[in-house]
Amino acid sequence: MAPWIPIVVFVAITFGAWAILSLFSKKESRASERLDVLRDPRKRVLQDDKASSMGNALQKAAPALSKALGSKTALEQNKLRLRLANAGYHSPHAATIFLAIKTISLGFGAVIGGGYGIWKSGLTIDSLQPFVISAGLAFYLPEITLTIMRRSRMQKIFLQLPDCLDLLVVCVEAGLGLDAAMRKVTEEMQRSSPEISGEIQSCIRQLQLGRTRRDVLHDLGVRTGVDDVRSLVAILIQADRFGSSIAQALRVQSKSMRTKRSQLAEEKAAKTAVQMIFPLVLFIFPGIFVVLVGPAAIMMIRQLLTD
């Protein structure tokens, strides 16, 4: 019966998890969903056209699953929401769903590691090592993924910003207001630069809902997490407050952005010579050494053998 113990444990845990998800994924009536939208108008803006059943189940099970990992202070909650916003997740339920994913990942890793440990070593103390390692790796996997997505998105926004500024300058100098210019930028850059286009489109929606331009621009700088966007937002807020030329401010900011991007390219090019030392020493020099010294070494060995 010993070989069947891991299989029985795995099947029992799988059915238990399925039962819990089925309990939380109980469908509500259409009237209840409409009442929820009326209670929270943000759901009408952020709600997708048609969410999948698995997404609905995860969203309903998220509060219970994330309760154990929930942040105790408001500062930690704000930091998590800011990281998720930098990665492109602006939903009010994003933090709860992320913590629920971490809990599910922890349980899945514990099941895999525990099953492998029991199959390899049986019910002994040695089976705890793969259990702990697998659970720890699975627990931190969502954090690593979020960090990679956040950095990638911030880098894309940084590279797309100069083109966006140039288009804004052209639109403003053509006689359009800042709101109309932002709308034109989202239409023109929706395919080539979806990240910054989506952020500007979110600003347009907030302006249409009645928020002040200063608050919307400030949230744009915080949401993206890019320093250049924050400086651009500060310039736009100052120009809007004092009535100065927005086109001139955008042109100066675009020029400084392009200069900074060229300086970063020159810095990476200068680092290339140092970074090439390690692959040269590890991969290229041994081959050259064998080609140059190999024939001489073979001749020396043959000479020694004949003597």
NUDOVEX-126392 format. One record per atom (N, C-alpha, C): x, y, z. Coordinates in steps of 0.001 Angstrom, whole numbers, padded with zeros to 6 digits, always signed. Example, Ala and Ser with C-alpha at 12.3 -4.5 7.8 and 13.67 -1.06 7.14 Angstrom:
// NUDOVEX-126392
+013190-005690+007800
+012300-004500+007800
+013200-003300+007800
+012850-002250+007080
+013670-001060+007140
+012900+000030+007870
This chain:
// NUDOVEX-126392
+000815-001219+000000
+000000+000000+000000
+000847+001266+000000
+002167+001141+000287
+003010+002330+000388
+003071+003132-000911
+003201+002512-002099
+003246+003327-003325
+001952+004077-003625
+000828+003634-003034
-000438+004294-003341
-000718+005486-002427
+000070+005657-001368
-000198+006749-000417
-000074+008120-001078
+001000+008442-001843
+001062+009774-002477
-000083+010038-003446
-000506+009006-004175
-001591+009200-005128
-002897+009516-004402
-003155+008796-003305
-004380+009036-002539
-004370+010429-001929
-003214+010863-001392
-003110+012201-000801
-003329+013270-001867
-002716+013096-003045
-002871+014072-004124
-004325+014174-004583
-004984+013037-004758
-006379+013055-005204
-007273+013703-004154
-007014+013419-002866
-007840+014008-001808
-007687+015520-001765
-006457+016011-001858
-006240+017459-001830
-006820+018124-003063
-006698+017490-004208
-007251+018058-005440
-008769+018187-005361
-009434+017134-004889
-010887+017207-004763
-011307+018210-003699
-010515+018353-002631
-010829+019350-001618
-010727+020760-002162
-009654+021040-002937
-009517+022367-003549
-010639+022634-004544
-011005+021605-005329
-012098+021772-006279
-013418+022051-005569
-013654+021412-004442
-014890+021642-003691
-014938+023058-003131
-013787+023550-002644
-013749+024914-002107
-014009+025940-003203
-013363+025758-004366
-013592+026676-005481
-015036+026613-005971
-015617+025440-005991
-017014+025317-006391
-017941+026013-005405
-017578+025985-004126
-018394+026658-003116
-018366+028165-003303
-017167+028696-003598
-017042+030140-003738
-017520+030647-005094
-017587+029772-006076
-017956+030204-007423
-019452+030060-007699
-020240+030100-006682
-021683+030015-006867
-022195+031258-007591
-022914+031073-008671
-023343+032179-009502
-024464+032963-008825
-024379+034314-008991
-025415+035186-008476
-026406+035506-009597
-027542+036000-009184
-028552+036369-010163
-028164+037662-010859
-028809+037913-011987
-028534+039136-012752
-028933+040371-011950
-029991+040266-011162
-030422+041400-010337
-029367+041762-009296
-028753+040735-008673
-027710+041003-007686
-026491+041664-008329
-026127+041231-009530
-024994+041851-010213
-025272+043310-010546
-026495+043614-010988
-026827+045001-011310
-026867+045862-010060
-027322+045298-008940
-027309+046055-007687
-025881+046343-007229
-024970+045378-007438
-023562+045618-007101
-022972+046743-007939
-023354+046790-009228
-022854+047869-010095
-023399+049210-009646
-024652+049258-009204
-025230+050512-008730
-024591+050960-007419
-024197+049997-006565
-023534+050376-005307
-022137+050923-005555
-021415+050335-006512
-020045+050753-006808
-019960+051119-008289
-020059+052413-008654
-020039+052791-010079
-018733+052462-010787
-017639+052267-010033
-016360+051956-010677
-016404+050618-011400
-017258+049720-010951
-017361+048420-011602
-017888+048557-013028
-018693+049598-013266
-019232+049789-014607
-018131+050205-015579
-017112+050930-015092
-016020+051374-015954
-014982+050292-016128
-014671+049590-015043
-013569+048629-015063
-013993+047216-015379
-015293+046967-015434
-015766+045605-015666
-015573+045201-017113
-015103+044019-017372
-014917+043516-018729
-016270+043178-019342
-016260+043069-020676
-017508+042755-021369
-018044+041386-020962
-017156+040418-020910
-017586+039060-020542
-016416+038346-019917
-016480+038123-018624
-015385+037458-017920
-015595+035957-017961
-014498+035226-017903
-014569+033772-017933
-015070+033244-016601
-015558+032007-016609
-016071+031410-015382
-014971+031201-014359
-013745+030861-014843
-012630+030690-013926
-012246+032009-013285
-012317+033094-014056
-012019+034411-013492
-013051+034818-012457
-014320+034534-012708
-015352+034826-011722
-015159+034015-010452
-014795+032746-010618
-014571+031904-009437
-013403+032415-008612
-012319+032808-009299
-011158+033326-008572
-011479+034643-007889
-012254+035514-008539
-012588+036799-007940
-013469+036627-006706
-014363+035651-006734
-015221+035429-005578
-014490+034717-004448
-013540+033858-004814
-012791+033149-003780
-011618+033955-003253
-011263+035052-003932
-010075+035825-003566
-010127+036396-002150
-011235+037003-001680
-011213+037553-000317
-010910+036527+000757
-011470+035324+000619
-011207+034291+001621
-009779+033755+001507
-009298+033584+000273
-007953+033038+000088
-006864+034031+000469
-007126+035324+000295
-006105+036338+000583
-006143+036838+002010
-007058+036340+002827
-007178+036844+004190
-005939+036531+005016
-005329+035375+004806
-004151+035004+005590
-002933+035840+005222
-002841+036264+003961
-001689+037044+003500
-001986+038522+003401
-003151+038944+003830
-003526+040344+003712
-002620+041250+004522
-002361+042442+003987
-001493+043405+004661
-002186+043950+005901
-001411+044100+006964
-001983+044561+008219
-002102+046077+008281
-001272+046811+007565
-001280+048271+007613
-001693+048827+006259
-002174+050067+006290
-002573+050720+005041
-001374+051030+004154
-000203+051258+004760
+000995+051547+003971
+001401+050349+003115
+001362+049154+003676
+001694+047960+002903
+000667+047717+001797
-000596+047966+002071
-001620+047801+001045
-001421+048786-000100
-001061+050032+000229
-000835+051024-000818
+000394+050664-001660
+001432+050127-001023
+002617+049717-001772
+002295+048594-002749
+001497+047621-002299
+001119+046522-003188
+000250+047024-004337
-000706+047901-004054
-001546+048450-005125
-000712+049254-006117
+000290+049982-005613
+001142+050766-006505
+001980+049866-007407
+002512+048775-006866
+003273+047837-007688
+002393+047202-008757
+001183+046847-008396
+000263+046262-009375
-000136+047288-010433
-000313+048551-010019
-000635+049595-010995
+000529+049836-011946
+001766+049791-011430
+002930+049928-012309
+003024+048790-013308
+002532+047607-012928
+002532+046461-013844
+001354+046457-014809
+000411+047416-014635
-000719+047521-015554
-002029+046998-015030
-002123+046669-013745
-003357+046140-013154
-003971+047233-012283
-005025+047873-012795
-005646+049008-012115
-006964+048662-011436
-007365+047410-011489
-008640+047026-010897
-008599+047178-009374
-009703+047581-008745
-009713+047681-007277
-009561+046337-006577
-009817+045236-007300
-009668+043906-006722
-008325+043270-007061
-007406+044022-007669
-006143+043433-008128
-005305+042931-006958
-005241+043701-005866
-004427+043285-004719
-004976+042007-004091
-006295+041938-003948
-006911+040746-003364
-006684+039522-004234
-006828+039684-005548
-006630+038550-006459
-005165+038117-006457
-004250+039085-006373
-002828+038740-006352
-002476+037928-005105
-002980+038335-003950
-002719+037577-002722
-003373+036197-002779
-004544+036113-003420
-005187+034805-003577
-004356+033899-004473
-003769+034468-005528
-002902+033677-006409
-001687+033180-005649
-001121+034016-004774
+000012+033569-003969
-000384+032414-003054
-001587+032493-002471
-002049+031402-001601
-002249+030114-002386
-002868+030229-003556
-003072+029039-004388
-001734+028463-004836
-000814+029333-005216
+000508+028866-005643
+001238+028170-004492
+001115+028724-003276
+001726+028080-002115
+001150+026686-001878
-000178+026562-001950
-000797+025254-001753
-000420+024265-002840
-000374+024742-004081
-000005+023860-005186
+001444+023388-005037
+002349+024301-004676
+003743+023920-004469
+003908+022954-003308
+003126+023181-002236
+003202+022275-001094
+002714+020879-001465
+001653+020807-002269
+001136+019500-002690
+002154+018780-003571
+002739+019504-004530
+003715+018876-005419
+004951+018428-004647
+005487+019330-003802
+006680+018971-003029
+006415+017876-002023
+005256+017952-001340
+004940+016906-000376
+004724+015559-001032
+004018+015557-002176
+003818+014293-002880
+005124+013686-003372
+006025+014549-003886
+007312+014036-004344
+008152+013527-003168
+008119+014245-002040
+008887+013807-000871
+008394+012486-000318
+007061+012322-000259
+006512+011062+000248
+006815+009924-000721
+006739+010208-002033
+007045+009167-003017
+008521+008781-002985
+009397+009752-002695
+010830+009493-002718
+011328+008893-001408
+010880+009458-000279
+011432+009050+001020
+010409+008454+001960
+009136+008451+001576
+008119+007935+002486
+007776+008956+003551
+007014+008530+004542
+006600+009417+005631
+007726+009533+006660
+008799+010208+006262
+009953+010414+007133
+010293+011898+007170
+011296+012216+007973
+011725+013605+008089
+012388+014102+006813
+012917+013186+006014
+013567+013589+004764
+012570+014114+003736
+011308+013770+003867
+010310+014245+002910
+009947+015711+003126
+010387+016313+004261
+010082+017724+004512
+010908+018655+003633
+012099+018235+003231
+012965+019119+002446
+012355+019496+001098
+011931+018552+000260
+011271+018978-000993
+009962+019706-000758
+009268+019374+000344
+008024+020086+000671
+008289+021567+000919
+009299+021877+001735
+009614+023268+002076
+010157+024015+000860
+011051+023374+000100
+011647+024040-001065
+010590+024345-002120
+009749+023370-002425
+008719+023575-003441
+007694+024628-003003
+007291+024597-001736
+006326+025588-001253
+006926+026989-001266
+008205+027120-000871
+008844+028436-000884
+008993+029004-002289
+009421+028167-003232
+009560+028639-004615
+008203+029024-005211
+007187+028214-004950
+005857+028519-005472
+005281+029783-004827
+005629+030040-003560
+005106+031224-002870
+005698+032512-003451
+006987+032490-003792
+007642+033698-004297
+007579+033814-005819
+007057+032820-006507
+006953+032892-007958
+006057+034038-008431
+004869+034284-007832
+004087+035456-008259
+004802+036780-008025
+005578+036892-006934
+006322+038126-006676
+007368+038364-007765
+008088+037314-008139
+009104+037455-009185
+008454+037824-010514
+007335+037180-010823
+006631+037487-012071
+006138+038921-012090
+005597+039398-010967
+005119+040776-010889
+006267+041767-011059
+007418+041474-010469
+008573+042364-010599
+009044+042447-012043
+009103+041306-012730
+009533+041301-014135
+008536+042062-015005
+007245+041854-014803
+006231+042553-015584
+006269+044053-015310
+006490+044425-014065
+006543+045851-013708
+007719+046544-014381
+008893+045936-014321
+010073+046545-014943
+009932+046607-016462
+009388+045558-017057
+009214+045539-018499
+008251+046635-018952
+007166+046806-018238
+006194+047829-018628
+006747+049232-018424
+007465+049466-017348
+008063+050781-017125
+009097+051102-018195
+009860+050096-018626
+010837+050311-019688
+010146+050648-021016
+009058+049966-021312
+008323+050248-022547
+007753+051661-022532
+007197+052083-021396
+006644+053441-021309
+007752+054477-021456
+008912+054217-020870
+010040+055147-020994
+010486+055295-022446
+010497+054208-023198
+010920+054272-024594
+009844+054869-025498
+008582+054744-025123
+007499+055266-025951
+007189+056728-025681
+007685+057267-024580
+007312+058619-024174
+007784+059704-025148
+009017+059689-025693
+009416+060762-026617
+008522+060876-027847
+008140+059752-028444
+007239+059802-029597
+005878+060369-029212
+005418+060010-028029
+004147+060543-027545
+004237+062057-027349
+005353+062533-026808
+005524+063966-026613
+005587+064717-027938
+006273+064150-028921
+006346+064805-030233
+004952+064940-030854
+004159+063890-030745
+002804+063944-031294
+001938+064935-030529
+002130+065019-029212
+001396+066007-028424
+001776+067429-028835
+003057+067669-029079
+003510+068993-029514
+002867+069368-030838
+002844+068437-031795
+002243+068713-033103
+000758+069031-032960
+000058+068267-032130
-001385+068479-031967
-001677+069811-031268
-000886+070144-030250
-001115+071396-029527
-000807+072591-030404
+000281+072510-031164
+000623+073621-032056
-000351+073754-033215
-001055+072675-033544
-002072+072740-034600
-003360+073397-034135
-003470+073705-032845
-004642+074402-032331
-005525+073581-031433
-005195+072318-031188
-006009+071486-030312
-005694+071778-028855
-006687+071597-027998
-006458+071686-026573
-005751+070448-026052
-005351+070498-024795
-004608+069369-024238
-005453+068102-024198
-006724+068220-023848
-007593+067036-023794
-007796+066435-025182
-008031+067292-026173
-008209+066798-027551
-006907+066221-028093
-005780+066826-027726
-004487+066291-028165
-004225+064918-027553
-004568+064743-026297
-004402+063442-025656
-005286+062397-026316
-006490+062790-026686
-007387+061848-027369
-006831+061471-028741
-006240+062422-029429
-005654+062133-030740
-004438+061219-030601
-003672+061399-029546
-002498+060549-029307
-002921+059105-029073
-003978+058905-028307
-004450+057530-028064
-004926+056868-029348
-005531+057635-030247
-005987+057054-031511
-004815+056678-032412
-003773+057515-032444
-002657+057282-033352
-001678+056236-032828
-001534+056135-031498
-000511+055264-030909
-001090+054026-030251
-002336+053708-030580
-002973+052570-029913
-002318+051242-030277
-001867+051108-031518
-001246+049859-031942
+000256+049846-031708
+000920+050947-031978
+002380+050975-031849
+002833+051072-030405
+002083+051773-029565
+002466+051970-028157
+001252+051749-027271
+000850+050489-027068
-000390+050247-026316
-000284+050616-024840
+000914+050567-024243
+001044+050829-022819
+000735+052290-022486
+001472+053210-023132
+001255+054623-022825
-000074+055105-023391
-000533+054505-024476
-001834+054860-025025
-002953+054478-024055
-002826+053311-023417
-003830+052906-022433
-003849+053809-021216
-002673+054264-020782
-002625+055173-019635
-003279+056512-019959
-002997+057048-021140
-003601+058327-021529
-005107+058179-021715
-005530+057043-022249
-006960+056800-022409
-007656+056720-021055
-006986+056143-020073
-007548+056122-018721
-007681+057533-018163
-006704+058401-018461
-006799+059799-018027
-007989+060497-018682
-008218+060212-019965
-009349+060830-020671
-010669+060404-020049
-010795+059128-019712
-012031+058650-019078
-012250+059321-017728
-011188+059490-016959
-011328+060148-015658
-011710+061615-015811
-011173+062283-016834
-011566+063670-017081
-013031+063766-017485
-013512+062797-018247
-014917+062794-018636
-015845+062527-017459
-015323+061821-016445
-016132+061557-015247
-016177+062739-014296
-015396+063793-014582
-015495+065002-013775
-014321+065278-012859
-013272+064486-012900
-012118+064745-012052
-011319+065922-012591
-010623+066599-011712
-009820+067742-012133
-008581+067258-012889
-008097+068119-013779
-006945+067739-014590
-005706+067553-013729
-005579+068333-012682
-004402+068212-011822
-004361+066847-011150
-005484+066384-010613
-005518+065073-009957
-005293+063939-010956
-005850+064093-012158
-005705+063044-013171
-004252+062927-013606
-003589+064043-013834
-002190+064012-014246
-001294+063496-013125
-001609+063870-011900
-000820+063365-010766
-000948+061849-010643
-002155+061335-010809
-002351+059886-010762
-001642+059182-011913
-001534+059856-013055
-000815+059269-014192
+000655+059057-013847
+001277+060039-013212
+002677+059890-012821
+002881+058796-011786
+001970+058698-010834
+002092+057666-009799
+001810+056291-010374
+000851+056194-011275
+000418+054907-011828
+001483+054280-012703
+002171+055088-013496
+003195+054545-014385
+004473+054193-013644
+004853+054984-012643
+006077+054727-011894
+007345+055138-012606
+007247+055838-013738
+008410+056274-014511
+008747+057702-014095
+010009+057962-013808
+010423+059285-013344
+010190+060358-014399
+010418+060018-015663
+010226+061017-016728
+008757+061385-016884
+007870+060440-016670
+006442+060753-016727
+006066+061666-015566
+006661+061436-014409
+006381+062303-013261
+006857+063719-013513
+008035+063864-014101
+008519+065209-014409
+007645+065873-015465
+007194+065096-016464
+006283+065640-017470
+004973+066085-016839
+004453+065292-015930
+003206+065638-015256
+003373+066915-014437
+004516+067044-013756
+004762+068257-012976
+004812+069493-013875
+005434+069359-015050
+005504+070487-015989
+004117+070857-016504
+003304+069838-016837
+001958+070111-017340
+001081+070744-016268
+001206+070283-015037
+000415+070877-013949
+000829+072328-013720
+002132+072582-013756
+002616+073946-013568
+002180+074854-014724
+002257+074347-015966
+001823+075154-017111
+000327+075433-017065
-000460+074448-016644
-001902+074644-016542
-002257+075606-015410
-001451+075603-014372
-001746+076462-013218
-001401+077918-013494
-000244+078159-014132
+000220+079530-014345
-000129+080057-015735
-000702+079229-016599
-001125+079694-017906
-000011+079858-018914
+001105+079173-018723
+002214+079273-019671
+001955+078375-020884
+002876+078434-021861
+002707+077691-023099
+002948+076198-022867
+001927+075401-023150
+002059+073953-022982
+002929+073365-024085
+002828+073924-025310
+003617+073399-026424
+005112+073565-026173
+005509+074731-025651
+006923+074956-025365
+007415+074018-024266
+006609+073809-023237
+006998+072892-022156
+007133+071472-022669
+006216+071045-023544
+006293+069699-024109
+007514+069543-025002
+007847+070594-025767
+009009+070506-026651
+010305+070390-025844
+010427+071157-024778
+011629+071078-023932
+011739+069710-023277
+010613+069185-022808
+010633+067873-022169
+010972+066772-023170
+010443+066887-024399
+010754+065894-025424
+012239+065921-025779
+012809+067099-025879
+014233+067208-026198
+015093+066600-025104
+014746+066870-023853
+015516+066291-022743
+015360+064776-022676
+014166+064275-023030
+013950+062835-023042
+014793+062156-024106
+014862+062737-025280
+015673+062152-026350
+017155+062206-025997
+017576+063288-025367
+018975+063367-024933
+019293+062299-023906
+018383+062095-022988
+018595+061073-021967
+018622+059683-022582
+017751+059427-023559
+017726+058113-024196
+019003+057860-024992
+019518+058886-025660
+020788+058722-026385
+021951+058515-025427
+021929+059179-024277
+022977+058978-023284
+022933+057560-022716
+021750+057030-022517
+021642+055651-022052
+022166+054676-023092
+021889+054956-024371
+022422+054092-025432
+023945+054150-025474
+024525+055340-025319
+025986+055462-025288
+026570+054747-024072
+025870+054822-022944
+026353+054128-021743
+026366+052619-021940
+025300+052081-022544
+025261+050642-022807
+026332+050227-023804
+026588+051090-024807
+027641+050775-025781
+029020+050781-025123
+029239+051691-024170
+030529+051734-023477
+030718+050525-022568
+029620+050000-022023
+029721+048826-021146
+029929+047533-021932
+029676+047575-023226
+029766+046352-024026
+031173+045771-024026
+032197+046648-024098
+033580+046168-024138
+033939+045392-022878
+033480+045886-021734
+033766+045185-020473
+032956+043902-020370
+031706+043931-020811
+030856+042745-020719
+031290+041637-021666
+031992+041984-022744
+032447+040972-023689
+033672+040205-023201
+034291+040677-022116
+035495+040001-021626
+035173+038590-021151
+034074+038432-020439
+033751+037132-019851
+033427+036080-020921
+032579+036351-021912
+032389+035321-022958
+033647+035081-023781
+034489+036109-023978
+035736+035896-024713
+036661+034941-023970
+036789+035176-022651
+037693+034338-021858
+037158+032927-021720
+035845+032790-021564
+035270+031470-021280
+035061+030621-022534
+034743+031237-023670
+034323+030468-024840
+035249+030629-026046
+035751+031818-026298
+036514+032058-027528
+038002+031784-027333
+038590+032286-026260
+040019+032079-026027
+040408+030605-025910
+039628+029740-025238
+040010+028316-025209
+040058+027682-026597
+039097+028044-027465
+039127+027504-028823
+040339+027984-029607
+040653+029291-029478
+041846+029817-030164
+043113+029161-029622
+043162+028940-028310
+044339+028316-027701
+044530+026896-028220
+043418+026158-028356
+043513+024781-028858
+043971+024779-030317
+043456+025696-031123
+043823+025732-032544
+045289+026107-032721
+045776+027068-031928
+047147+027533-032098
+048169+026600-031461
+047872+026136-030253
+048848+025345-029503
+048677+023855-029751
+047496+023423-030220
+047244+021998-030398
+048223+021298-031314
+048458+021801-032533
+049414+021112-033407
+050815+021019-032811
+051275+022095-032175
+052601+022059-031557
+052648+021039-030420
+051584+020942-029649
+051549+019967-028558
+051557+018540-029103
+050818+018302-030193
+050805+016959-030783
+052193+016580-031313
+052873+017537-031954
+054219+017270-032461
+055191+016991-031317
+055071+017720-030219
+055949+017492-029071
+055698+016110-028465
+054432+015717-028377
+054124+014399-027803
+054661+013287-028695
+054530+013443-030020
+055033+012428-030936
+056584+012357-030846
+057218+013505-030721
+058676+013521-030618
+059162+012831-029354
+058438+013062-028265
+058808+012427-027002
+058596+010919-027079
+057497+010502-027762
+057228+009083-027847
+058259+008358-028737
+058662+009016-029794
+059680+008390-030667
+061045+008323-030000
+061376+009318-029179
+062645+009282-028469
+062650+008199-027370
